[in-house]
Amino acid sequence: MSAEQSSAKPPRLTFSTNVLYGVGSVAFGVHQATLTSVLLLFFNQVVGLPAAWVGAVMMVTLIFDAISDPLIGEWSDHAGSRWGRRHPFMYASALPAAIAFYFLFAPPLGWAKTSLLIYMGVMLVTVRVLLSLYEIPSSALGPELTYDYDERTSLMSSRFFFGTLGGAAISFLSLQVFLRKDATHPLGLLNPAGYRAVGIAAGIAIFLSIIISCVGTHRFIATVVHEPRVRTTWHDKLRELSVTVTNRSFLALTISGIVGAISMGLRQGLDFYISAYFFELTPAQMSYLAVATLFAAFAGVGIAPAISKRFGKKPAMIGVFFASTFASITPILMRLIGVLPPNGTRAVFVIVLAFVFISATLGLTGFIIVSSMMADVVEDAAVTTGQRSEGLLFAANGLIAKCVTGVGTFLSGLILAWIGFPEHAQQGHVDPAILHHLGVVFVPTVTLFSAIAIVVLLFYDIDRSTHLENVARLEGANASDSQAVTRGNAIDAEPTASARAL
């Protein structure tokens, strides 16, 4: 590792540091909740675009993310300014991202369908790139704030808690306030004006959360900043990139994350369809499901550090992901085999609510641990490359999250098109055969993707002892470099002193 890089350990984390760092994830939670659960429904059922078209655009736009996200990560890793490597990007993203998010939900409804599809694609790419300008440097800041194996899980717990808080809050407001039924729209989910209000509220939340986190963590710049890395040849650059992205543990997390994100995207993309049509819940009841995920965040934040410390990160994460997948499909299985109470009863709502809470708690716990595991990959890769590549590594992690709103939503659109789900559908008037077919396709598809993701995680090979060894080796390399620089400076100074003596 270069002697120009900071070799000082960051200070131990405090509660306020955890909170200020985590608050910025409200932006990510708002973005994720609206793009997964709301965007497909809005452009399909309200704007009138075929579900397969909307899903396809959401997947195709991932191509731009696959190019832009690593570039942003590398740019941040190499940036040099008096505000460090991360904060200039974070500050710059706040206002443009908020404005772009509003316009995504305010399309010109009088346009032709093809024009509306292009509009959606352009705005979606804009929103994603602008949010990446915050999310990737902010994620990369996490491993710089602490090198401690267990503190990282605590830090990521805060990040995921506030992300879940943002998603739950925007979902609750949307269903309870903005998308309530009126005389013109007996099903408030089909009210176009409500989505503009969602866009305004989401934009404000995104802007405020980013700015609060930027200002709140600004004082840590001097502590965590590393000097921009210097690589002399393209051969060195390509070698570092190659070694970093082919790290075994990184590949295991990335491949598993992508497959798992597809499963989650499929669940979230069909969430409103399952809730509103399959279980026939009211918008008010659906808003309570969002509240359940908020309480799940409290539970997950408490569970993740405890079980990762007790069992180790990999075993804990595999266990909770398996249980979360099972909980997410159980109510649908119960309906398919005929043991779930009839729609419209209080019992069906209570059962769905309970399993949503269990699935969300376990899923959030798993994602907290996964993020902590990705932070540990930073030192594991740096042992080989001699460079810390937080931005590049977390760019890949961010791309995984976007697979939720890309590939997963694309599959959601294909499923809706395949089963012939009608546009502008009214609750209680969808053919029961179509709804049954939805459940029959949904359960095995989600289960298959989740199982593959869990199996791939077995190839991750960093545990507590490996991480401690990696940190010790890097600290030893830093100390050697510092001593070499000191000796070199002393030798350079000797002729000057002799000349002065003469």
MARTI-680389 format. One record per residue (C-alpha): residue number from 1; x, y, z; residue in three letters. Coordinates in steps of 0.1 Angstrom, whole numbers. Example, Ala and Ser with C-alpha at 12.3 -4.5 7.8 and 13.67 -1.06 7.14 Angstrom:
MARTI-680389
1; 123; -45; 78; ALA
2; 137; -11; 71; SER
This chain:
MARTI-680389
1; 0; 0; 0; MET
2; 13; 34; -9; SER
3; 30; 54; 18; ALA
4; 10; 84; 8; GLU
5; -22; 67; 21; GLN
6; -33; 73; 56; SER
7; -21; 45; 79; SER
8; -39; 58; 110; ALA
9; -68; 38; 123; LYS
10; -101; 56; 123; PRO
11; -116; 63; 158; PRO
12; -140; 40; 174; ARG
13; -176; 45; 163; LEU
14; -200; 64; 184; THR
15; -238; 63; 183; PHE
16; -240; 97; 167; SER
17; -216; 86; 139; THR
18; -238; 55; 132; ASN
19; -269; 77; 130; VAL
20; -254; 105; 109; LEU
21; -239; 79; 85; TYR
22; -271; 59; 83; GLY
23; -295; 88; 77; VAL
24; -283; 91; 41; GLY
25; -298; 57; 34; SER
26; -332; 72; 37; VAL
27; -326; 83; 1; ALA
28; -318; 48; -10; PHE
29; -348; 33; 8; GLY
30; -372; 58; -8; VAL
31; -357; 52; -42; HIS
32; -358; 14; -38; GLN
33; -394; 12; -24; ALA
34; -409; 34; -51; THR
35; -390; 19; -80; LEU
36; -398; -17; -70; THR
37; -433; -16; -57; SER
38; -447; 15; -73; VAL
39; -431; 22; -107; LEU
40; -443; -9; -125; LEU
41; -479; -5; -112; LEU
42; -479; 32; -121; PHE
43; -466; 29; -157; PHE
44; -487; -2; -163; ASN
45; -520; 4; -146; GLN
46; -521; 42; -146; VAL
47; -501; 54; -176; VAL
48; -513; 23; -196; GLY
49; -480; 8; -209; LEU
50; -479; -30; -212; PRO
51; -463; -46; -181; ALA
52; -437; -64; -203; ALA
53; -426; -31; -218; TRP
54; -421; -15; -185; VAL
55; -402; -44; -171; GLY
56; -380; -46; -202; ALA
57; -370; -9; -199; VAL
58; -362; -13; -163; MET
59; -339; -42; -171; MET
60; -323; -26; -202; VAL
61; -314; 5; -183; THR
62; -292; -16; -160; LEU
63; -267; -16; -189; ILE
64; -261; 20; -182; PHE
65; -256; 13; -145; ASP
66; -233; -16; -153; ALA
67; -211; 10; -171; ILE
68; -216; 41; -149; SER
69; -214; 26; -114; ASP
70; -179; 11; -117; PRO
71; -167; 44; -133; LEU
72; -182; 64; -104; ILE
73; -165; 40; -79; GLY
74; -131; 43; -96; GLU
75; -135; 81; -100; TRP
76; -143; 84; -63; SER
77; -113; 61; -53; ASP
78; -89; 83; -73; HIS
79; -105; 117; -65; ALA
80; -84; 142; -45; GLY
81; -98; 174; -29; SER
82; -98; 192; 4; ARG
83; -132; 174; 10; TRP
84; -116; 140; 5; GLY
85; -126; 112; -20; ARG
86; -162; 107; -11; ARG
87; -180; 139; 0; HIS
88; -177; 160; -32; PRO
89; -198; 134; -51; PHE
90; -222; 130; -22; MET
91; -230; 167; -20; TYR
92; -232; 171; -57; ALA
93; -259; 145; -61; SER
94; -285; 158; -36; ALA
95; -305; 184; -56; LEU
96; -303; 169; -91; PRO
97; -314; 135; -78; ALA
98; -344; 149; -60; ALA
99; -356; 169; -91; ILE
100; -351; 139; -114; ALA
101; -371; 117; -91; PHE
102; -401; 140; -92; TYR
103; -401; 141; -130; PHE
104; -400; 103; -132; LEU
105; -435; 103; -117; PHE
106; -447; 132; -137; ALA
107; -447; 120; -173; PRO
108; -466; 139; -200; PRO
109; -497; 116; -201; LEU
110; -509; 129; -235; GLY
111; -479; 114; -253; TRP
112; -480; 83; -274; ALA
113; -471; 50; -257; LYS
114; -437; 47; -274; THR
115; -428; 83; -264; SER
116; -439; 77; -228; LEU
117; -417; 45; -228; LEU
118; -387; 65; -240; ILE
119; -394; 92; -214; TYR
120; -395; 66; -187; MET
121; -362; 51; -198; GLY
122; -344; 84; -199; VAL
123; -357; 96; -165; MET
124; -350; 62; -150; LEU
125; -313; 62; -161; VAL
126; -310; 98; -149; THR
127; -324; 90; -115; VAL
128; -302; 59; -111; ARG
129; -270; 76; -121; VAL
130; -276; 106; -99; LEU
131; -284; 85; -69; LEU
132; -253; 64; -76; SER
133; -232; 96; -73; LEU
134; -243; 95; -36; TYR
135; -248; 59; -28; GLU
136; -215; 45; -41; ILE
137; -192; 70; -24; PRO
138; -214; 69; 8; SER
139; -211; 31; 9; SER
140; -174; 32; 3; ALA
141; -171; 56; 33; LEU
142; -183; 28; 56; GLY
143; -152; 6; 56; PRO
144; -131; 38; 60; GLU
145; -150; 47; 92; LEU
146; -140; 15; 109; THR
147; -117; -15; 103; TYR
148; -133; -35; 132; ASP
149; -149; -68; 122; TYR
150; -180; -63; 145; ASP
151; -183; -25; 143; GLU
152; -188; -28; 106; ARG
153; -219; -49; 112; THR
154; -232; -23; 136; SER
155; -225; 5; 110; LEU
156; -243; -14; 83; MET
157; -272; -20; 107; SER
158; -277; 17; 109; SER
159; -275; 21; 72; ARG
160; -301; -6; 65; PHE
161; -323; 7; 94; PHE
162; -326; 41; 79; PHE
163; -330; 27; 44; GLY
164; -359; 6; 56; THR
165; -373; 36; 75; LEU
166; -373; 56; 42; GLY
167; -389; 29; 22; GLY
168; -416; 22; 49; ALA
169; -423; 59; 53; ALA
170; -428; 66; 16; ILE
171; -450; 35; 13; SER
172; -471; 45; 42; PHE
173; -476; 80; 31; LEU
174; -484; 69; -5; SER
175; -511; 45; 6; LEU
176; -526; 64; 35; GLN
177; -524; 100; 20; VAL
178; -515; 103; -16; PHE
179; -532; 73; -31; LEU
180; -564; 72; -11; ARG
181; -596; 64; -29; LYS
182; -619; 92; -39; ASP
183; -651; 96; -59; ALA
184; -633; 93; -92; THR
185; -609; 66; -82; HIS
186; -625; 39; -60; PRO
187; -591; 22; -60; LEU
188; -567; 50; -50; GLY
189; -537; 31; -66; LEU
190; -550; 42; -100; LEU
191; -550; 80; -92; ASN
192; -524; 98; -114; PRO
193; -524; 129; -93; ALA
194; -514; 109; -63; GLY
195; -482; 97; -80; TYR
196; -471; 133; -86; ARG
197; -475; 139; -48; ALA
198; -454; 107; -42; VAL
199; -427; 121; -65; GLY
200; -426; 155; -46; ILE
201; -425; 138; -12; ALA
202; -398; 113; -23; ALA
203; -377; 141; -39; GLY
204; -378; 162; -7; ILE
205; -369; 131; 14; ALA
206; -340; 122; -9; ILE
207; -325; 158; -8; PHE
208; -328; 162; 30; LEU
209; -314; 128; 39; SER
210; -284; 132; 16; ILE
211; -275; 167; 29; ILE
212; -280; 157; 66; ILE
213; -256; 127; 62; SER
214; -231; 147; 42; CYS
215; -229; 175; 67; VAL
216; -230; 151; 96; GLY
217; -201; 131; 84; THR
218; -181; 160; 70; HIS
219; -160; 163; 102; ARG
220; -146; 128; 96; PHE
221; -130; 136; 63; ILE
222; -96; 144; 78; ALA
223; -97; 111; 98; THR
224; -107; 87; 70; VAL
225; -94; 102; 38; VAL
226; -67; 85; 19; HIS
227; -46; 103; -6; GLU
228; -56; 96; -43; PRO
229; -39; 64; -55; ARG
230; -12; 67; -81; VAL
231; -8; 40; -107; ARG
232; 18; 47; -134; THR
233; 8; 24; -163; THR
234; -23; 10; -178; TRP
235; -9; -25; -171; HIS
236; -10; -16; -133; ASP
237; -45; -3; -136; LYS
238; -58; -34; -154; LEU
239; -40; -57; -130; ARG
240; -55; -40; -100; GLU
241; -90; -41; -115; LEU
242; -86; -77; -125; SER
243; -73; -89; -92; VAL
244; -100; -69; -73; THR
245; -130; -81; -92; VAL
246; -118; -118; -93; THR
247; -114; -120; -56; ASN
248; -131; -153; -46; ARG
249; -152; -138; -18; SER
250; -161; -108; -38; PHE
251; -173; -130; -67; LEU
252; -193; -152; -43; ALA
253; -211; -121; -27; LEU
254; -216; -105; -61; THR
255; -231; -135; -79; ILE
256; -252; -145; -49; SER
257; -263; -109; -45; GLY
258; -274; -106; -81; ILE
259; -294; -138; -81; VAL
260; -309; -129; -47; GLY
261; -317; -94; -59; ALA
262; -336; -109; -88; ILE
263; -357; -129; -64; SER
264; -363; -99; -42; MET
265; -371; -77; -72; GLY
266; -396; -103; -84; LEU
267; -413; -103; -49; ARG
268; -413; -65; -47; GLN
269; -423; -59; -83; GLY
270; -454; -81; -77; LEU
271; -460; -69; -42; ASP
272; -489; -45; -49; PHE
273; -505; -70; -73; TYR
274; -503; -98; -47; ILE
275; -516; -75; -19; SER
276; -543; -57; -38; ALA
277; -556; -85; -61; TYR
278; -544; -119; -47; PHE
279; -553; -111; -11; PHE
280; -576; -82; -18; GLU
281; -562; -60; 9; LEU
282; -573; -24; 11; THR
283; -547; 4; 6; PRO
284; -550; 12; 43; ALA
285; -542; -25; 52; GLN
286; -513; -24; 27; MET
287; -499; 7; 44; SER
288; -498; -13; 77; TYR
289; -476; -39; 58; LEU
290; -452; -10; 53; ALA
291; -453; -2; 90; VAL
292; -445; -38; 97; ALA
293; -413; -35; 77; THR
294; -404; -5; 98; LEU
295; -407; -25; 130; PHE
296; -388; -53; 112; ALA
297; -359; -28; 108; ALA
298; -358; -23; 146; PHE
299; -357; -61; 150; ALA
300; -331; -66; 123; GLY
301; -308; -40; 136; VAL
302; -307; -58; 170; GLY
303; -305; -93; 156; ILE
304; -278; -88; 129; ALA
305; -248; -78; 151; PRO
306; -257; -104; 177; ALA
307; -260; -134; 155; ILE
308; -231; -125; 132; SER
309; -209; -122; 163; LYS
310; -223; -155; 178; ARG
311; -222; -177; 147; PHE
312; -200; -159; 122; GLY
313; -212; -137; 93; LYS
314; -215; -164; 66; LYS
315; -234; -191; 86; PRO
316; -257; -164; 102; ALA
317; -265; -149; 68; MET
318; -272; -182; 51; ILE
319; -296; -192; 79; GLY
320; -316; -160; 79; VAL
321; -319; -158; 41; PHE
322; -333; -193; 40; PHE
323; -359; -186; 67; ALA
324; -368; -152; 51; SER
325; -375; -169; 17; THR
326; -398; -195; 33; PHE
327; -417; -169; 53; ALA
328; -422; -147; 21; SER
329; -440; -175; 2; ILE
330; -459; -191; 31; THR
331; -492; -170; 28; PRO
332; -494; -176; -9; ILE
333; -488; -214; -4; LEU
334; -515; -214; 22; MET
335; -540; -199; -4; ARG
336; -529; -223; -31; LEU
337; -535; -253; -9; ILE
338; -568; -239; 5; GLY
339; -560; -233; 41; VAL
340; -559; -195; 41; LEU
341; -591; -177; 54; PRO
342; -612; -160; 27; PRO
343; -603; -126; 14; ASN
344; -619; -97; 31; GLY
345; -616; -113; 66; THR
346; -595; -99; 94; ARG
347; -578; -132; 97; ALA
348; -562; -131; 62; VAL
349; -548; -96; 69; PHE
350; -533; -107; 102; VAL
351; -517; -138; 87; ILE
352; -502; -118; 58; VAL
353; -490; -91; 82; LEU
354; -473; -116; 105; ALA
355; -454; -133; 77; PHE
356; -444; -99; 61; VAL
357; -429; -89; 94; PHE
358; -410; -122; 98; ILE
359; -397; -122; 62; SER
360; -387; -85; 64; ALA
361; -369; -89; 97; THR
362; -349; -119; 85; LEU
363; -342; -104; 51; GLY
364; -330; -72; 65; LEU
365; -308; -90; 90; THR
366; -292; -109; 61; GLY
367; -286; -78; 40; PHE
368; -269; -61; 69; ILE
369; -246; -90; 73; ILE
370; -239; -92; 36; VAL
371; -229; -55; 35; SER
372; -206; -60; 64; SER
373; -191; -90; 46; MET
374; -185; -68; 15; MET
375; -167; -43; 37; ALA
376; -143; -71; 48; ASP
377; -135; -78; 12; VAL
378; -118; -44; 10; VAL
379; -88; -55; 31; GLU
380; -88; -90; 15; ASP
381; -84; -76; -20; ALA
382; -60; -49; -8; ALA
383; -36; -76; 5; VAL
384; -31; -87; -31; THR
385; -33; -54; -49; THR
386; -17; -31; -24; GLY
387; -46; -7; -29; GLN
388; -79; -1; -12; ARG
389; -108; -1; -37; SER
390; -139; 7; -16; GLU
391; -155; 26; -44; GLY
392; -151; -1; -70; LEU
393; -162; -29; -47; LEU
394; -193; -10; -35; PHE
395; -202; 0; -70; ALA
396; -207; -37; -77; ALA
397; -227; -39; -45; ASN
398; -249; -10; -56; GLY
399; -254; -27; -90; LEU
400; -267; -58; -72; ILE
401; -293; -36; -55; ALA
402; -304; -23; -88; LYS
403; -310; -58; -101; CYS
404; -340; -57; -77; VAL
405; -355; -29; -98; THR
406; -341; -42; -131; GLY
407; -341; -79; -138; VAL
408; -365; -87; -110; GLY
409; -391; -62; -122; THR
410; -386; -74; -158; PHE
411; -395; -109; -147; LEU
412; -425; -95; -129; SER
413; -436; -79; -161; GLY
414; -432; -111; -180; LEU
415; -452; -130; -155; ILE
416; -480; -105; -156; LEU
417; -480; -106; -194; ALA
418; -478; -144; -195; TRP
419; -508; -150; -172; ILE
420; -528; -123; -190; GLY
421; -532; -99; -161; PHE
422; -556; -71; -173; PRO
423; -546; -34; -174; GLU
424; -567; -9; -153; HIS
425; -578; -39; -132; ALA
426; -604; -33; -105; GLN
427; -601; -51; -71; GLN
428; -624; -81; -68; GLY
429; -630; -83; -106; HIS
430; -599; -102; -118; VAL
431; -605; -137; -130; ASP
432; -597; -162; -101; PRO
433; -579; -185; -126; ALA
434; -555; -157; -134; ILE
435; -548; -150; -97; LEU
436; -543; -187; -91; HIS
437; -519; -189; -120; HIS
438; -500; -159; -105; LEU
439; -494; -178; -73; GLY
440; -485; -210; -90; VAL
441; -458; -192; -110; VAL
442; -446; -169; -82; PHE
443; -437; -195; -56; VAL
444; -414; -218; -74; PRO
445; -397; -189; -93; THR
446; -388; -171; -61; VAL
447; -378; -202; -44; THR
448; -354; -213; -72; LEU
449; -336; -179; -74; PHE
450; -333; -178; -36; SER
451; -319; -213; -34; ALA
452; -292; -205; -60; ILE
453; -282; -174; -42; ALA
454; -278; -193; -9; ILE
455; -257; -221; -25; VAL
456; -233; -196; -41; VAL
457; -226; -180; -7; LEU
458; -209; -211; 4; LEU
459; -178; -200; -16; PHE
460; -173; -169; 5; TYR
461; -142; -176; 26; ASP
462; -134; -146; 49; ILE
463; -141; -152; 86; ASP
464; -130; -132; 117; ARG
465; -95; -147; 118; SER
466; -89; -141; 81; THR
467; -100; -105; 85; HIS
468; -78; -98; 115; LEU
469; -48; -113; 96; GLU
470; -56; -91; 65; ASN
471; -57; -59; 87; VAL
472; -25; -69; 104; ALA
473; -7; -75; 71; ARG
474; -18; -42; 57; LEU
475; -8; -23; 89; GLU
476; 26; -40; 87; GLY
477; 30; -29; 51; ALA
478; 20; 7; 59; ASN
479; 45; 7; 88; ALA
480; 73; -5; 65; SER
481; 65; 21; 38; ASP
482; 65; 49; 64; SER
483; 99; 38; 77; GLN
484; 113; 36; 42; ALA
485; 100; 71; 34; VAL
486; 115; 84; 67; THR
487; 149; 69; 60; ARG
488; 148; 83; 24; GLY
489; 140; 118; 37; ASN
490; 169; 115; 62; ALA
491; 193; 105; 35; ILE
492; 182; 133; 12; ASP
493; 186; 158; 41; ALA
494; 222; 148; 48; GLU
495; 239; 165; 18; PRO
496; 220; 197; 25; THR
497; 232; 197; 61; ALA
498; 268; 191; 50; SER
499; 266; 218; 25; ALA
500; 254; 243; 51; ARG
501; 282; 233; 74; ALA
502; 307; 241; 46; LEU
